Amino acid sequence: MISLTDMIGLCGLTQDEVDAIAEHEHIPEVAAAALGAYLLHEKHGSEEIRGMICDDIRDATKAGDFAHAAQLAMALRHFMETYGETVKSEL
């Protein structure tokens, strides 16, 4: 049986990036890992993931949860370091 850790390892995203997708879409982590993997292979998919993480940062900031916003910002930073060229080419 494939575990959640395996799914995250196979999807091409980090745990924090998958968590951000799950939070944004209100879906379980396994579904978020599958959605993330799908989006990484779609035109404008990386841009969509970036947008989800940015939305989550705004929501956490509005809620006054600055620790969570900082964690999400680090996830965004890693995502942009990994997929930034893809995002730029999609814009």
KOLBA-11851 format. One record per atom (N, C-alpha, C, O, CB): residue number from 0; residue in one letter; atom name; x, y negated, z negated. Coordinates in Angstrom, 1 decimal, padded with zeros to 4 digits, m for minus. Glycine has a CB too. Layout:
<rokols>
+-----+------+------+--------+--------+--------+
| pos | code | site |     c1 |     c2 |     c3 |
+-----+------+------+--------+--------+--------+
| NUM |    a |   CA |      X |      Y |      Z |
...
+-----+------+------+--------+--------+--------+
</rokols>
This chain:
<rokols>
+-----+------+------+--------+--------+--------+
| pos | code | site |     c1 |     c2 |     c3 |
+-----+------+------+--------+--------+--------+
|   0 |    m |    N |  000.8 |  001.2 |  000.0 |
|   0 |    m |   CA |  000.0 |  000.0 |  000.0 |
|   0 |    m |    C |  000.9 | m001.2 |  000.0 |
|   0 |    m |    O |  001.9 | m001.3 | m000.7 |
|   0 |    m |   CB | m001.0 |  000.0 | m001.2 |
|   1 |    i |    N |  000.5 | m002.3 |  000.7 |
|   1 |    i |   CA |  001.2 | m003.5 |  000.8 |
|   1 |    i |    C |  000.8 | m004.4 | m000.3 |
|   1 |    i |    O | m000.4 | m004.6 | m000.6 |
|   1 |    i |   CB |  001.0 | m004.2 |  002.2 |
|   2 |    s |    N |  001.8 | m004.9 | m001.1 |
|   2 |    s |   CA |  001.5 | m005.8 | m002.2 |
|   2 |    s |    C |  001.4 | m007.2 | m001.8 |
|   2 |    s |    O |  001.7 | m007.6 | m000.6 |
|   2 |    s |   CB |  002.6 | m005.6 | m003.3 |
|   3 |    l |    N |  000.9 | m008.1 | m002.7 |
|   3 |    l |   CA |  000.9 | m009.5 | m002.4 |
|   3 |    l |    C |  002.3 | m010.0 | m002.1 |
|   3 |    l |    O |  002.5 | m010.9 | m001.2 |
|   3 |    l |   CB |  000.3 | m010.3 | m003.6 |
|   4 |    t |    N |  003.3 | m009.6 | m002.9 |
|   4 |    t |   CA |  004.7 | m010.0 | m002.6 |
|   4 |    t |    C |  005.1 | m009.6 | m001.2 |
|   4 |    t |    O |  005.8 | m010.4 | m000.6 |
|   4 |    t |   CB |  005.6 | m009.4 | m003.7 |
|   5 |    d |    N |  004.7 | m008.4 | m000.8 |
|   5 |    d |   CA |  005.1 | m008.0 |  000.6 |
|   5 |    d |    C |  004.4 | m008.9 |  001.6 |
|   5 |    d |    O |  005.0 | m009.3 |  002.6 |
|   5 |    d |   CB |  004.6 | m006.5 |  000.8 |
|   6 |    m |    N |  003.1 | m009.2 |  001.4 |
|   6 |    m |   CA |  002.4 | m010.1 |  002.3 |
|   6 |    m |    C |  003.1 | m011.4 |  002.4 |
|   6 |    m |    O |  003.2 | m012.0 |  003.5 |
|   6 |    m |   CB |  000.9 | m010.2 |  001.9 |
|   7 |    i |    N |  003.4 | m012.0 |  001.3 |
|   7 |    i |   CA |  004.1 | m013.3 |  001.3 |
|   7 |    i |    C |  005.4 | m013.2 |  002.0 |
|   7 |    i |    O |  005.8 | m014.1 |  002.8 |
|   7 |    i |   CB |  004.2 | m013.9 | m000.1 |
|   8 |    g |    N |  006.2 | m012.1 |  001.7 |
|   8 |    g |   CA |  007.5 | m012.0 |  002.4 |
|   8 |    g |    C |  007.3 | m011.8 |  003.9 |
|   8 |    g |    O |  008.2 | m012.2 |  004.6 |
|   8 |    g |   CB |  008.1 | m010.7 |  001.8 |
|   9 |    l |    N |  006.2 | m011.2 |  004.4 |
|   9 |    l |   CA |  006.1 | m011.0 |  005.8 |
|   9 |    l |    C |  005.5 | m012.2 |  006.5 |
|   9 |    l |    O |  005.6 | m012.3 |  007.8 |
|   9 |    l |   CB |  005.2 | m009.8 |  006.0 |
|  10 |    c |    N |  004.8 | m013.1 |  005.8 |
|  10 |    c |   CA |  004.1 | m014.2 |  006.5 |
|  10 |    c |    C |  005.0 | m015.4 |  006.9 |
|  10 |    c |    O |  004.6 | m016.1 |  007.8 |
|  10 |    c |   CB |  003.0 | m014.7 |  005.6 |
|  11 |    g |    N |  006.2 | m015.5 |  006.4 |
|  11 |    g |   CA |  007.1 | m016.5 |  006.8 |
|  11 |    g |    C |  007.0 | m017.8 |  005.9 |
|  11 |    g |    O |  007.6 | m018.8 |  006.3 |
|  11 |    g |   CB |  006.8 | m016.9 |  008.2 |
|  12 |    l |    N |  006.2 | m017.7 |  004.9 |
|  12 |    l |   CA |  006.0 | m018.9 |  004.0 |
|  12 |    l |    C |  006.5 | m018.5 |  002.6 |
|  12 |    l |    O |  006.6 | m017.3 |  002.3 |
|  12 |    l |   CB |  004.6 | m019.4 |  004.0 |
|  13 |    t |    N |  006.7 | m019.5 |  001.7 |
|  13 |    t |   CA |  007.1 | m019.2 |  000.4 |
|  13 |    t |    C |  005.8 | m019.0 | m000.5 |
|  13 |    t |    O |  004.7 | m019.3 |  000.0 |
|  13 |    t |   CB |  007.9 | m020.4 | m000.2 |
|  14 |    q |    N |  006.0 | m018.6 | m001.7 |
|  14 |    q |   CA |  004.8 | m018.4 | m002.6 |
|  14 |    q |    C |  004.1 | m019.7 | m002.8 |
|  14 |    q |    O |  002.9 | m019.8 | m002.8 |
|  14 |    q |   CB |  005.3 | m017.9 | m004.0 |
|  15 |    d |    N |  004.9 | m020.8 | m003.0 |
|  15 |    d |   CA |  004.3 | m022.1 | m003.2 |
|  15 |    d |    C |  003.5 | m022.6 | m002.0 |
|  15 |    d |    O |  002.5 | m023.2 | m002.1 |
|  15 |    d |   CB |  005.4 | m023.2 | m003.6 |
|  16 |    e |    N |  004.0 | m022.3 | m000.8 |
|  16 |    e |   CA |  003.3 | m022.7 |  000.4 |
|  16 |    e |    C |  002.0 | m022.0 |  000.6 |
|  16 |    e |    O |  001.0 | m022.5 |  000.9 |
|  16 |    e |   CB |  004.2 | m022.5 |  001.6 |
|  17 |    v |    N |  002.1 | m020.7 |  000.3 |
|  17 |    v |   CA |  000.9 | m019.8 |  000.3 |
|  17 |    v |    C | m000.1 | m020.3 | m000.7 |
|  17 |    v |    O | m001.3 | m020.4 | m000.5 |
|  17 |    v |   CB |  001.2 | m018.4 |  000.1 |
|  18 |    d |    N |  000.4 | m020.6 | m001.9 |
|  18 |    d |   CA | m000.5 | m021.1 | m003.0 |
|  18 |    d |    C | m001.2 | m022.4 | m002.6 |
|  18 |    d |    O | m002.4 | m022.6 | m002.9 |
|  18 |    d |   CB |  000.3 | m021.3 | m004.3 |
|  19 |    a |    N | m000.5 | m023.3 | m001.9 |
|  19 |    a |   CA | m001.1 | m024.5 | m001.4 |
|  19 |    a |    C | m002.2 | m024.3 | m000.4 |
|  19 |    a |    O | m003.2 | m025.0 | m000.4 |
|  19 |    a |   CB |  000.0 | m025.5 | m000.8 |
|  20 |    i |    N | m002.0 | m023.4 |  000.5 |
|  20 |    i |   CA | m003.0 | m023.0 |  001.5 |
|  20 |    i |    C | m004.2 | m022.4 |  000.7 |
|  20 |    i |    O | m005.4 | m022.8 |  001.0 |
|  20 |    i |   CB | m002.5 | m022.0 |  002.5 |
|  21 |    a |    N | m004.0 | m021.5 | m000.2 |
|  21 |    a |   CA | m005.1 | m020.9 | m001.0 |
|  21 |    a |    C | m005.9 | m022.0 | m001.7 |
|  21 |    a |    O | m007.1 | m022.0 | m001.8 |
|  21 |    a |   CB | m004.5 | m019.9 | m002.0 |
|  22 |    e |    N | m005.1 | m022.9 | m002.3 |
|  22 |    e |   CA | m005.8 | m024.0 | m003.1 |
|  22 |    e |    C | m006.6 | m024.9 | m002.1 |
|  22 |    e |    O | m007.8 | m025.2 | m002.4 |
|  22 |    e |   CB | m004.8 | m024.9 | m003.8 |
|  23 |    h |    N | m006.1 | m025.2 | m001.0 |
|  23 |    h |   CA | m006.8 | m026.1 |  000.0 |
|  23 |    h |    C | m008.0 | m025.4 |  000.5 |
|  23 |    h |    O | m009.0 | m026.1 |  000.7 |
|  23 |    h |   CB | m005.8 | m026.5 |  001.1 |
|  24 |    e |    N | m007.9 | m024.2 |  000.9 |
|  24 |    e |   CA | m009.0 | m023.5 |  001.6 |
|  24 |    e |    C | m009.9 | m022.8 |  000.6 |
|  24 |    e |    O | m010.9 | m022.2 |  001.0 |
|  24 |    e |   CB | m008.4 | m022.5 |  002.6 |
|  25 |    h |    N | m009.5 | m022.7 | m000.7 |
|  25 |    h |   CA | m010.3 | m022.0 | m001.7 |
|  25 |    h |    C | m010.5 | m020.6 | m001.3 |
|  25 |    h |    O | m011.6 | m020.0 | m001.3 |
|  25 |    h |   CB | m011.7 | m022.7 | m001.9 |
|  26 |    i |    N | m009.4 | m019.9 | m001.0 |
|  26 |    i |   CA | m009.4 | m018.5 | m000.7 |
|  26 |    i |    C | m008.3 | m017.8 | m001.5 |
|  26 |    i |    O | m007.4 | m018.5 | m002.0 |
|  26 |    i |   CB | m009.1 | m018.3 |  000.8 |
|  27 |    p |    N | m008.4 | m016.5 | m001.6 |
|  27 |    p |   CA | m007.3 | m015.7 | m002.3 |
|  27 |    p |    C | m006.0 | m015.8 | m001.7 |
|  27 |    p |    O | m005.9 | m016.1 | m000.5 |
|  27 |    p |   CB | m007.8 | m014.2 | m002.5 |
|  28 |    e |    N | m004.9 | m015.6 | m002.4 |
|  28 |    e |   CA | m003.6 | m015.7 | m001.9 |
|  28 |    e |    C | m003.3 | m014.8 | m000.7 |
|  28 |    e |    O | m002.6 | m015.1 |  000.2 |
|  28 |    e |   CB | m002.6 | m015.4 | m003.0 |
|  29 |    v |    N | m003.9 | m013.6 | m000.8 |
|  29 |    v |   CA | m003.7 | m012.6 |  000.3 |
|  29 |    v |    C | m004.2 | m013.2 |  001.6 |
|  29 |    v |    O | m003.6 | m013.2 |  002.7 |
|  29 |    v |   CB | m004.3 | m011.2 |  000.0 |
|  30 |    a |    N | m005.4 | m013.8 |  001.6 |
|  30 |    a |   CA | m006.0 | m014.4 |  002.7 |
|  30 |    a |    C | m005.2 | m015.6 |  003.2 |
|  30 |    a |    O | m005.1 | m015.9 |  004.4 |
|  30 |    a |   CB | m007.5 | m014.8 |  002.4 |
|  31 |    a |    N | m004.7 | m016.4 |  002.2 |
|  31 |    a |   CA | m003.9 | m017.5 |  002.5 |
|  31 |    a |    C | m002.6 | m017.1 |  003.2 |
|  31 |    a |    O | m002.2 | m017.8 |  004.1 |
|  31 |    a |   CB | m003.6 | m018.3 |  001.2 |
|  32 |    a |    N | m002.0 | m016.0 |  002.8 |
|  32 |    a |   CA | m000.8 | m015.6 |  003.5 |
|  32 |    a |    C | m001.1 | m015.2 |  004.9 |
|  32 |    a |    O | m000.3 | m015.5 |  005.8 |
|  32 |    a |   CB | m000.2 | m014.3 |  002.7 |
|  33 |    a |    N | m002.2 | m014.5 |  005.1 |
|  33 |    a |   CA | m002.6 | m014.1 |  006.5 |
|  33 |    a |    C | m002.9 | m015.4 |  007.3 |
|  33 |    a |    O | m002.5 | m015.4 |  008.5 |
|  33 |    a |   CB | m003.8 | m013.2 |  006.4 |
|  34 |    l |    N | m003.6 | m016.3 |  006.7 |
|  34 |    l |   CA | m003.9 | m017.6 |  007.5 |
|  34 |    l |    C | m002.7 | m018.3 |  007.8 |
|  34 |    l |    O | m002.5 | m018.8 |  008.9 |
|  34 |    l |   CB | m004.9 | m018.4 |  006.6 |
|  35 |    g |    N | m001.7 | m018.4 |  006.8 |
|  35 |    g |   CA | m000.5 | m019.1 |  007.1 |
|  35 |    g |    C |  000.3 | m018.4 |  008.2 |
|  35 |    g |    O |  000.8 | m019.1 |  009.1 |
|  35 |    g |   CB |  000.4 | m019.1 |  005.8 |
|  36 |    a |    N |  000.4 | m017.1 |  008.2 |
|  36 |    a |   CA |  001.1 | m016.4 |  009.3 |
|  36 |    a |    C |  000.5 | m016.7 |  010.6 |
|  36 |    a |    O |  001.2 | m016.9 |  011.6 |
|  36 |    a |   CB |  001.1 | m014.9 |  009.0 |
|  37 |    y |    N | m000.8 | m016.6 |  010.6 |
|  37 |    y |   CA | m001.6 | m016.9 |  011.9 |
|  37 |    y |    C | m001.3 | m018.4 |  012.4 |
|  37 |    y |    O | m001.0 | m018.6 |  013.5 |
|  37 |    y |   CB | m003.1 | m016.8 |  011.7 |
|  38 |    l |    N | m001.4 | m019.3 |  011.5 |
|  38 |    l |   CA | m001.2 | m020.7 |  011.9 |
|  38 |    l |    C |  000.2 | m021.0 |  012.3 |
|  38 |    l |    O |  000.4 | m021.8 |  013.2 |
|  38 |    l |   CB | m001.5 | m021.6 |  010.7 |
|  39 |    l |    N |  001.2 | m020.3 |  011.8 |
|  39 |    l |   CA |  002.6 | m020.5 |  012.2 |
|  39 |    l |    C |  002.8 | m020.1 |  013.7 |
|  39 |    l |    O |  003.8 | m020.6 |  014.3 |
|  39 |    l |   CB |  003.6 | m019.7 |  011.3 |
|  40 |    h |    N |  001.9 | m019.3 |  014.2 |
|  40 |    h |   CA |  002.1 | m018.8 |  015.6 |
|  40 |    h |    C |  001.1 | m019.6 |  016.5 |
|  40 |    h |    O |  001.0 | m019.2 |  017.7 |
|  40 |    h |   CB |  001.8 | m017.4 |  015.7 |
|  41 |    e |    N |  000.3 | m020.5 |  016.0 |
|  41 |    e |   CA | m000.6 | m021.2 |  016.8 |
|  41 |    e |    C | m000.1 | m022.6 |  017.1 |
|  41 |    e |    O |  000.6 | m023.2 |  016.4 |
|  41 |    e |   CB | m002.0 | m021.3 |  016.1 |
|  42 |    k |    N | m000.5 | m023.2 |  018.3 |
|  42 |    k |   CA | m000.1 | m024.5 |  018.6 |
|  42 |    k |    C | m000.8 | m025.5 |  017.6 |
|  42 |    k |    O | m002.0 | m025.3 |  017.3 |
|  42 |    k |   CB | m000.6 | m024.9 |  020.1 |
|  43 |    h |    N |  000.0 | m026.4 |  017.0 |
|  43 |    h |   CA | m000.5 | m027.3 |  016.0 |
|  43 |    h |    C | m000.7 | m026.6 |  014.7 |
|  43 |    h |    O | m001.2 | m027.3 |  013.7 |
|  43 |    h |   CB | m001.7 | m028.0 |  016.5 |
|  44 |    g |    N | m000.4 | m025.4 |  014.5 |
|  44 |    g |   CA | m000.6 | m024.7 |  013.3 |
|  44 |    g |    C |  000.3 | m025.2 |  012.1 |
|  44 |    g |    O | m000.2 | m025.3 |  011.0 |
|  44 |    g |   CB | m000.4 | m023.2 |  013.4 |
|  45 |    s |    N |  001.5 | m025.4 |  012.5 |
|  45 |    s |   CA |  002.5 | m026.0 |  011.5 |
|  45 |    s |    C |  002.0 | m027.3 |  011.0 |
|  45 |    s |    O |  002.1 | m027.7 |  009.8 |
|  45 |    s |   CB |  003.9 | m026.0 |  012.0 |
|  46 |    e |    N |  001.5 | m028.1 |  011.9 |
|  46 |    e |   CA |  001.0 | m029.4 |  011.5 |
|  46 |    e |    C | m000.2 | m029.3 |  010.6 |
|  46 |    e |    O | m000.4 | m030.1 |  009.7 |
|  46 |    e |   CB |  000.6 | m030.2 |  012.8 |
|  47 |    e |    N | m001.0 | m028.3 |  010.9 |
|  47 |    e |   CA | m002.2 | m028.1 |  010.0 |
|  47 |    e |    C | m001.8 | m027.7 |  008.6 |
|  47 |    e |    O | m002.4 | m028.1 |  007.6 |
|  47 |    e |   CB | m003.1 | m027.0 |  010.6 |
|  48 |    i |    N | m000.8 | m026.8 |  008.5 |
|  48 |    i |   CA | m000.3 | m026.4 |  007.2 |
|  48 |    i |    C |  000.3 | m027.6 |  006.4 |
|  48 |    i |    O |  000.0 | m027.8 |  005.3 |
|  48 |    i |   CB |  000.8 | m025.3 |  007.3 |
|  49 |    r |    N |  001.0 | m028.4 |  007.1 |
|  49 |    r |   CA |  001.6 | m029.7 |  006.5 |
|  49 |    r |    C |  000.4 | m030.5 |  006.0 |
|  49 |    r |    O |  000.5 | m031.1 |  004.9 |
|  49 |    r |   CB |  002.4 | m030.4 |  007.6 |
|  50 |    g |    N | m000.6 | m030.7 |  006.8 |
|  50 |    g |   CA | m001.8 | m031.5 |  006.4 |
|  50 |    g |    C | m002.4 | m030.9 |  005.1 |
|  50 |    g |    O | m002.9 | m031.7 |  004.3 |
|  50 |    g |   CB | m002.8 | m031.5 |  007.5 |
|  51 |    m |    N | m002.5 | m029.6 |  005.1 |
|  51 |    m |   CA | m003.1 | m028.9 |  003.9 |
|  51 |    m |    C | m002.3 | m029.3 |  002.6 |
|  51 |    m |    O | m002.9 | m029.6 |  001.6 |
|  51 |    m |   CB | m003.2 | m027.4 |  004.1 |
|  52 |    i |    N | m001.0 | m029.2 |  002.7 |
|  52 |    i |   CA | m000.2 | m029.4 |  001.6 |
|  52 |    i |    C | m000.3 | m030.9 |  001.2 |
|  52 |    i |    O | m000.3 | m031.2 |  000.0 |
|  52 |    i |   CB |  001.3 | m029.0 |  001.9 |
|  53 |    c |    N | m000.3 | m031.8 |  002.2 |
|  53 |    c |   CA | m000.4 | m033.2 |  001.9 |
|  53 |    c |    C | m001.7 | m033.5 |  001.2 |
|  53 |    c |    O | m001.8 | m034.3 |  000.3 |
|  53 |    c |   CB | m000.3 | m034.1 |  003.2 |
|  54 |    d |    N | m002.8 | m032.9 |  001.7 |
|  54 |    d |   CA | m004.1 | m033.1 |  001.1 |
|  54 |    d |    C | m004.1 | m032.6 | m000.4 |
|  54 |    d |    O | m004.7 | m033.3 | m001.3 |
|  54 |    d |   CB | m005.2 | m032.3 |  001.8 |
|  55 |    d |    N | m003.5 | m031.5 | m000.7 |
|  55 |    d |   CA | m003.4 | m031.0 | m002.0 |
|  55 |    d |    C | m002.6 | m031.9 | m002.9 |
|  55 |    d |    O | m002.9 | m032.1 | m004.1 |
|  55 |    d |   CB | m002.7 | m029.6 | m002.0 |
|  56 |    i |    N | m001.5 | m032.5 | m002.4 |
|  56 |    i |   CA | m000.7 | m033.5 | m003.1 |
|  56 |    i |    C | m001.6 | m034.7 | m003.5 |
|  56 |    i |    O | m001.6 | m035.2 | m004.7 |
|  56 |    i |   CB |  000.5 | m034.0 | m002.3 |
|  57 |    r |    N | m002.4 | m035.2 | m002.5 |
|  57 |    r |   CA | m003.3 | m036.3 | m002.8 |
|  57 |    r |    C | m004.3 | m036.0 | m003.9 |
|  57 |    r |    O | m004.6 | m036.8 | m004.8 |
|  57 |    r |   CB | m004.0 | m036.8 | m001.5 |
|  58 |    d |    N | m004.9 | m034.8 | m003.8 |
|  58 |    d |   CA | m005.9 | m034.4 | m004.7 |
|  58 |    d |    C | m005.3 | m034.2 | m006.1 |
|  58 |    d |    O | m005.9 | m034.7 | m007.1 |
|  58 |    d |   CB | m006.5 | m033.0 | m004.3 |
|  59 |    a |    N | m004.1 | m033.7 | m006.2 |
|  59 |    a |   CA | m003.5 | m033.5 | m007.5 |
|  59 |    a |    C | m003.1 | m034.9 | m008.1 |
|  59 |    a |    O | m003.3 | m035.1 | m009.3 |
|  59 |    a |   CB | m002.2 | m032.7 | m007.4 |
|  60 |    t |    N | m002.7 | m035.8 | m007.3 |
|  60 |    t |   CA | m002.4 | m037.1 | m007.8 |
|  60 |    t |    C | m003.6 | m037.9 | m008.2 |
|  60 |    t |    O | m003.6 | m038.5 | m009.3 |
|  60 |    t |   CB | m001.7 | m037.9 | m006.6 |
|  61 |    k |    N | m004.7 | m037.8 | m007.5 |
|  61 |    k |   CA | m006.0 | m038.4 | m007.9 |
|  61 |    k |    C | m006.5 | m037.9 | m009.2 |
|  61 |    k |    O | m007.1 | m038.6 | m010.0 |
|  61 |    k |   CB | m007.0 | m038.2 | m006.8 |
|  62 |    a |    N | m006.2 | m036.6 | m009.4 |
|  62 |    a |   CA | m006.7 | m035.9 | m010.6 |
|  62 |    a |    C | m005.7 | m036.2 | m011.8 |
|  62 |    a |    O | m006.0 | m035.8 | m012.9 |
|  62 |    a |   CB | m006.8 | m034.4 | m010.4 |
|  63 |    g |    N | m004.6 | m036.9 | m011.5 |
|  63 |    g |   CA | m003.7 | m037.2 | m012.6 |
|  63 |    g |    C | m002.8 | m036.0 | m012.9 |
|  63 |    g |    O | m002.1 | m036.1 | m014.0 |
|  63 |    g |   CB | m004.4 | m037.6 | m013.8 |
|  64 |    d |    N | m002.8 | m035.0 | m012.1 |
|  64 |    d |   CA | m001.9 | m033.8 | m012.4 |
|  64 |    d |    C | m000.6 | m034.0 | m011.6 |
|  64 |    d |    O | m000.4 | m033.4 | m010.6 |
|  64 |    d |   CB | m002.6 | m032.5 | m011.9 |
|  65 |    f |    N |  000.3 | m034.8 | m012.2 |
|  65 |    f |   CA |  001.5 | m035.2 | m011.5 |
|  65 |    f |    C |  002.5 | m034.1 | m011.5 |
|  65 |    f |    O |  003.3 | m034.0 | m010.5 |
|  65 |    f |   CB |  002.1 | m036.4 | m012.2 |
|  66 |    a |    N |  002.5 | m033.2 | m012.4 |
|  66 |    a |   CA |  003.4 | m032.0 | m012.4 |
|  66 |    a |    C |  003.0 | m031.1 | m011.2 |
|  66 |    a |    O |  003.9 | m030.6 | m010.5 |
|  66 |    a |   CB |  003.3 | m031.2 | m013.8 |
|  67 |    h |    N |  001.7 | m030.9 | m011.0 |
|  67 |    h |   CA |  001.3 | m030.1 | m009.9 |
|  67 |    h |    C |  001.6 | m030.8 | m008.6 |
|  67 |    h |    O |  002.1 | m030.2 | m007.6 |
|  67 |    h |   CB | m000.2 | m029.8 | m010.0 |
|  68 |    a |    N |  001.4 | m032.1 | m008.5 |
|  68 |    a |   CA |  001.7 | m032.9 | m007.3 |
|  68 |    a |    C |  003.2 | m032.8 | m007.0 |
|  68 |    a |    O |  003.6 | m032.7 | m005.8 |
|  68 |    a |   CB |  001.3 | m034.4 | m007.5 |
|  69 |    a |    N |  004.1 | m032.8 | m008.0 |
|  69 |    a |   CA |  005.5 | m032.7 | m007.8 |
|  69 |    a |    C |  005.8 | m031.3 | m007.3 |
|  69 |    a |    O |  006.7 | m031.2 | m006.4 |
|  69 |    a |   CB |  006.3 | m033.0 | m009.1 |
|  70 |    q |    N |  005.2 | m030.3 | m007.8 |
|  70 |    q |   CA |  005.4 | m028.9 | m007.3 |
|  70 |    q |    C |  005.0 | m028.8 | m005.9 |
|  70 |    q |    O |  005.7 | m028.2 | m005.0 |
|  70 |    q |   CB |  004.6 | m027.9 | m008.2 |
|  71 |    l |    N |  003.9 | m029.4 | m005.5 |
|  71 |    l |   CA |  003.4 | m029.3 | m004.1 |
|  71 |    l |    C |  004.4 | m030.1 | m003.2 |
|  71 |    l |    O |  004.6 | m029.8 | m002.1 |
|  71 |    l |   CB |  002.0 | m029.9 | m004.0 |
|  72 |    a |    N |  004.9 | m031.2 | m003.7 |
|  72 |    a |   CA |  005.8 | m032.0 | m003.0 |
|  72 |    a |    C |  007.1 | m031.2 | m002.6 |
|  72 |    a |    O |  007.6 | m031.3 | m001.5 |
|  72 |    a |   CB |  006.2 | m033.3 | m003.7 |
|  73 |    m |    N |  007.5 | m030.4 | m003.6 |
|  73 |    m |   CA |  008.7 | m029.6 | m003.3 |
|  73 |    m |    C |  008.3 | m028.5 | m002.3 |
|  73 |    m |    O |  009.2 | m028.1 | m001.5 |
|  73 |    m |   CB |  009.2 | m028.9 | m004.6 |
|  74 |    a |    N |  007.1 | m028.0 | m002.3 |
|  74 |    a |   CA |  006.7 | m027.0 | m001.3 |
|  74 |    a |    C |  006.7 | m027.7 |  000.0 |
|  74 |    a |    O |  007.1 | m027.1 |  001.0 |
|  74 |    a |   CB |  005.3 | m026.4 | m001.7 |
|  75 |    l |    N |  006.2 | m028.9 |  000.1 |
|  75 |    l |   CA |  006.1 | m029.7 |  001.4 |
|  75 |    l |    C |  007.6 | m029.9 |  001.9 |
|  75 |    l |    O |  007.8 | m029.7 |  003.1 |
|  75 |    l |   CB |  005.4 | m031.0 |  001.2 |
|  76 |    r |    N |  008.4 | m030.3 |  001.0 |
|  76 |    r |   CA |  009.8 | m030.5 |  001.4 |
|  76 |    r |    C |  010.4 | m029.2 |  002.0 |
|  76 |    r |    O |  011.1 | m029.3 |  003.0 |
|  76 |    r |   CB |  010.7 | m031.0 |  000.2 |
|  77 |    h |    N |  010.2 | m028.1 |  001.3 |
|  77 |    h |   CA |  010.8 | m026.8 |  001.8 |
|  77 |    h |    C |  010.1 | m026.5 |  003.2 |
|  77 |    h |    O |  010.8 | m026.1 |  004.1 |
|  77 |    h |   CB |  010.5 | m025.7 |  000.8 |
|  78 |    f |    N |  008.8 | m026.7 |  003.3 |
|  78 |    f |   CA |  008.1 | m026.4 |  004.5 |
|  78 |    f |    C |  008.7 | m027.3 |  005.7 |
|  78 |    f |    O |  008.9 | m026.8 |  006.8 |
|  78 |    f |   CB |  006.6 | m026.7 |  004.4 |
|  79 |    m |    N |  008.9 | m028.5 |  005.4 |
|  79 |    m |   CA |  009.4 | m029.4 |  006.4 |
|  79 |    m |    C |  010.9 | m029.1 |  006.8 |
|  79 |    m |    O |  011.3 | m029.2 |  007.9 |
|  79 |    m |   CB |  009.3 | m030.9 |  006.0 |
|  80 |    e |    N |  011.7 | m028.7 |  005.8 |
|  80 |    e |   CA |  013.0 | m028.3 |  006.1 |
|  80 |    e |    C |  013.0 | m027.0 |  007.0 |
|  80 |    e |    O |  013.9 | m026.9 |  007.8 |
|  80 |    e |   CB |  013.8 | m028.0 |  004.8 |
|  81 |    t |    N |  012.1 | m026.1 |  006.8 |
|  81 |    t |   CA |  012.0 | m024.9 |  007.5 |
|  81 |    t |    C |  011.3 | m025.1 |  008.9 |
|  81 |    t |    O |  011.8 | m024.5 |  009.9 |
|  81 |    t |   CB |  011.3 | m023.8 |  006.7 |
|  82 |    y |    N |  010.2 | m025.8 |  008.9 |
|  82 |    y |   CA |  009.4 | m025.9 |  010.1 |
|  82 |    y |    C |  009.2 | m027.3 |  010.6 |
|  82 |    y |    O |  008.4 | m027.6 |  011.5 |
|  82 |    y |   CB |  008.0 | m025.3 |  009.8 |
|  83 |    g |    N |  010.0 | m028.2 |  010.1 |
|  83 |    g |   CA |  009.9 | m029.6 |  010.5 |
|  83 |    g |    C |  010.1 | m029.9 |  012.0 |
|  83 |    g |    O |  009.3 | m030.7 |  012.5 |
|  83 |    g |   CB |  011.0 | m030.4 |  009.8 |
|  84 |    e |    N |  011.0 | m029.2 |  012.7 |
|  84 |    e |   CA |  011.1 | m029.4 |  014.1 |
|  84 |    e |    C |  009.9 | m029.0 |  014.9 |
|  84 |    e |    O |  009.5 | m029.6 |  015.9 |
|  84 |    e |   CB |  012.3 | m028.6 |  014.6 |
|  85 |    t |    N |  009.2 | m027.9 |  014.4 |
|  85 |    t |   CA |  008.0 | m027.4 |  015.0 |
|  85 |    t |    C |  006.9 | m028.5 |  014.8 |
|  85 |    t |    O |  006.2 | m028.8 |  015.7 |
|  85 |    t |   CB |  007.6 | m026.1 |  014.4 |
|  86 |    v |    N |  006.8 | m029.0 |  013.6 |
|  86 |    v |   CA |  005.8 | m030.0 |  013.3 |
|  86 |    v |    C |  006.0 | m031.2 |  014.2 |
|  86 |    v |    O |  005.1 | m031.8 |  014.8 |
|  86 |    v |   CB |  005.8 | m030.4 |  011.8 |
|  87 |    k |    N |  007.3 | m031.7 |  014.3 |
|  87 |    k |   CA |  007.6 | m032.9 |  015.1 |
|  87 |    k |    C |  007.2 | m032.6 |  016.6 |
|  87 |    k |    O |  006.7 | m033.5 |  017.2 |
|  87 |    k |   CB |  009.1 | m033.2 |  015.0 |
|  88 |    s |    N |  007.4 | m031.4 |  017.1 |
|  88 |    s |   CA |  007.1 | m031.1 |  018.5 |
|  88 |    s |    C |  005.6 | m031.0 |  018.7 |
|  88 |    s |    O |  005.1 | m031.2 |  019.8 |
|  88 |    s |   CB |  007.8 | m029.8 |  018.9 |
|  89 |    e |    N |  004.9 | m030.8 |  017.6 |
|  89 |    e |   CA |  003.4 | m030.7 |  017.7 |
|  89 |    e |    C |  002.7 | m032.0 |  017.7 |
|  89 |    e |    O |  001.6 | m032.2 |  018.2 |
|  89 |    e |   CB |  002.9 | m029.8 |  016.6 |
|  90 |    l |    N |  003.4 | m033.0 |  017.1 |
|  90 |    l |   CA |  002.8 | m034.3 |  017.0 |
|  90 |    l |    C |  002.7 | m035.1 |  018.3 |
|  90 |    l |    O |  002.3 | m036.2 |  018.3 |
|  90 |    l |   CB |  003.6 | m035.2 |  016.0 |
+-----+------+------+--------+--------+--------+
</rokols>
